[in-house]
Amino acid sequence: MFLFSKRLKELRKKNGFTQQQLGDMVGVTKVSICCYENGTRTPTLDTLVDLANCLNIDLPYFLGAEYFAIAEDDSKCTINMAKDEIELIRELRMHTKLYEKLLEDPKRTMDYFEKKMR
C-alpha cells in the first residue's frame, strides 16, 4: 500500500482538495485521509472505490499498477508514475555505472541489492 499512500496524497493535491474536503466527499474524517496518506491506516474497499471515483482515476493505478501506452510505430511510450518514482529514476541516472547495470540486467542487480540488505 506504499504506492497507494503516495498516489493518494499526490492526486489529492493535484486536484486541489484539502484532506478535509476529500474526507467529506468520501464520508471519512480528515484524520482518516491523513492516516491513509501516511500509510498508518488502510481504507475499506468501498472507501478505496469512492476515493478513486472522486480523484477520477482507475482503481488498479491507485493501488500501484502502471499503464503503458505505446504508439503503433513505437516512437513514443508513456507511463504514469508517482513523483517519487520519477525522482528515483532521475537519481539513478546520475549514478551512471549503477544505472547501466540496472538496465543491463535488472533482476540480477536487484537480487544483488536484496542480498546486501539482509
NUKOL-833085 format. One record per residue (C-alpha): x, z, y; residue number from 1; residue in three letters. Coordinates in Angstrom, 1 decimal, m for minus. Layout:
NUKOL-833085
[[X, Z, Y], NUM, "ALA"],
...
END
This chain:
NUKOL-833085
[[0.0, 0.0, 0.0], 1, "MET"],
[[3.1, m0.1, 2.3], 2, "PHE"],
[[2.3, m3.6, 3.5], 3, "LEU"],
[[m1.3, m2.7, 4.0], 4, "PHE"],
[[m0.3, 0.1, 6.4], 5, "SER"],
[[2.0, m2.2, 8.4], 6, "LYS"],
[[m0.5, m5.0, 8.5], 7, "ARG"],
[[m3.4, m2.8, 9.5], 8, "LEU"],
[[m1.5, m1.5, 12.5], 9, "LYS"],
[[m0.2, m4.9, 13.4], 10, "GLU"],
[[m3.7, m6.6, 13.1], 11, "LEU"],
[[m5.4, m3.7, 15.0], 12, "ARG"],
[[m3.1, m4.1, 17.9], 13, "LYS"],
[[m3.2, m7.9, 17.8], 14, "LYS"],
[[m7.0, m7.7, 18.1], 15, "ASN"],
[[m6.7, m5.2, 21.0], 16, "GLY"],
[[m8.5, m2.3, 19.2], 17, "PHE"],
[[m7.7, 1.3, 19.5], 18, "THR"],
[[m7.7, 3.4, 16.4], 19, "GLN"],
[[m11.0, 5.0, 17.7], 20, "GLN"],
[[m12.6, 1.6, 18.2], 21, "GLN"],
[[m11.6, 0.3, 14.8], 22, "LEU"],
[[m12.7, 3.5, 13.1], 23, "GLY"],
[[m16.1, 3.3, 14.9], 24, "ASP"],
[[m16.5, m0.3, 13.7], 25, "MET"],
[[m16.0, 0.6, 10.0], 26, "VAL"],
[[m17.5, 4.1, 10.0], 27, "GLY"],
[[m14.4, 6.2, 9.7], 28, "VAL"],
[[m12.6, 8.6, 12.1], 29, "THR"],
[[m9.7, 7.8, 14.3], 30, "LYS"],
[[m7.7, 10.2, 12.2], 31, "VAL"],
[[m8.5, 8.1, 9.1], 32, "SER"],
[[m7.3, 4.9, 10.7], 33, "ILE"],
[[m4.1, 6.8, 11.8], 34, "CYS"],
[[m3.6, 8.0, 8.2], 35, "CYS"],
[[m4.1, 4.5, 6.8], 36, "TYR"],
[[m1.5, 3.2, 9.3], 37, "GLU"],
[[1.0, 5.9, 8.3], 38, "ASN"],
[[0.4, 5.4, 4.6], 39, "GLY"],
[[m0.8, 9.0, 4.1], 40, "THR"],
[[m4.3, 8.1, 3.1], 41, "ARG"],
[[m5.8, 5.2, 1.2], 42, "THR"],
[[m9.2, 3.7, 2.2], 43, "PRO"],
[[m12.0, 3.2, m0.2], 44, "THR"],
[[m12.7, m0.3, m1.4], 45, "LEU"],
[[m15.8, m0.5, 0.9], 46, "ASP"],
[[m13.7, 0.6, 3.9], 47, "THR"],
[[m11.0, m2.0, 3.0], 48, "LEU"],
[[m13.6, m4.8, 2.9], 49, "VAL"],
[[m15.0, m3.6, 6.2], 50, "ASP"],
[[m11.5, m3.4, 7.8], 51, "LEU"],
[[m10.7, m7.0, 6.6], 52, "ALA"],
[[m14.0, m8.2, 8.0], 53, "ASN"],
[[m13.5, m6.5, 11.4], 54, "CYS"],
[[m10.0, m7.9, 11.6], 55, "LEU"],
[[m11.1, m11.3, 10.4], 56, "ASN"],
[[m8.6, m11.6, 7.5], 57, "ILE"],
[[m8.8, m12.2, 3.8], 58, "ASP"],
[[m8.6, m9.0, 1.7], 59, "LEU"],
[[m5.7, m10.3, m0.5], 60, "PRO"],
[[m3.5, m10.9, 2.6], 61, "TYR"],
[[m4.4, m7.4, 3.8], 62, "PHE"],
[[m3.1, m6.0, 0.5], 63, "LEU"],
[[0.2, m7.8, 0.5], 64, "GLY"],
[[m0.5, m11.3, m0.7], 65, "ALA"],
[[1.1, m14.2, 1.2], 66, "GLU"],
[[m0.4, m17.6, 1.9], 67, "TYR"],
[[1.7, m20.7, 1.8], 68, "PHE"],
[[0.7, m24.0, 3.4], 69, "ALA"],
[[2.9, m26.9, 2.7], 70, "ILE"],
[[2.4, m30.3, 4.3], 71, "ALA"],
[[2.0, m33.3, 1.9], 72, "GLU"],
[[5.4, m34.7, 2.9], 73, "ASP"],
[[7.0, m31.2, 2.5], 74, "ASP"],
[[8.3, m31.4, 6.1], 75, "SER"],
[[6.5, m28.3, 7.2], 76, "LYS"],
[[5.9, m25.0, 5.5], 77, "CYS"],
[[4.2, m21.9, 7.0], 78, "THR"],
[[3.8, m18.4, 5.7], 79, "ILE"],
[[2.0, m15.3, 7.1], 80, "ASN"],
[[4.4, m12.4, 7.3], 81, "MET"],
[[4.3, m8.9, 8.8], 82, "ALA"],
[[6.6, m8.4, 11.8], 83, "LYS"],
[[8.8, m6.0, 9.8], 84, "ASP"],
[[9.3, m8.7, 7.1], 85, "GLU"],
[[10.4, m11.2, 9.8], 86, "ILE"],
[[12.8, m8.6, 11.3], 87, "GLU"],
[[14.2, m8.1, 7.8], 88, "LEU"],
[[14.9, m11.8, 7.4], 89, "ILE"],
[[16.5, m12.0, 10.8], 90, "ARG"],
[[18.8, m9.1, 10.0], 91, "GLU"],
[[19.7, m10.6, 6.6], 92, "LEU"],
[[20.7, m13.9, 8.3], 93, "ARG"],
[[23.2, m12.0, 10.4], 94, "MET"],
[[25.0, m11.0, 7.2], 95, "HIS"],
[[25.9, m14.5, 6.1], 96, "THR"],
[[27.6, m13.7, 2.7], 97, "LYS"],
[[24.8, m11.4, 1.6], 98, "LEU"],
[[22.1, m13.9, 2.8], 99, "TYR"],
[[23.8, m16.7, 0.9], 100, "GLU"],
[[23.9, m14.6, m2.3], 101, "LYS"],
[[20.3, m13.8, m2.0], 102, "LEU"],
[[19.4, m17.5, m1.6], 103, "LEU"],
[[21.7, m18.5, m4.4], 104, "GLU"],
[[20.2, m16.1, m7.0], 105, "ASP"],
[[17.6, m13.7, m5.5], 106, "PRO"],
[[16.7, m12.0, m8.8], 107, "LYS"],
[[20.3, m11.2, m9.8], 108, "ARG"],
[[21.1, m10.0, m6.3], 109, "THR"],
[[18.1, m7.7, m6.1], 110, "MET"],
[[18.8, m6.4, m9.6], 111, "ASP"],
[[22.3, m5.5, m8.4], 112, "TYR"],
[[21.0, m3.6, m5.4], 113, "PHE"],
[[18.4, m1.8, m7.5], 114, "GLU"],
[[21.2, m0.6, m9.9], 115, "LYS"],
[[23.3, 0.6, m7.0], 116, "LYS"],
[[20.4, 2.6, m5.5], 117, "MET"],
[[19.9, 4.6, m8.7], 118, "ARG"],
END
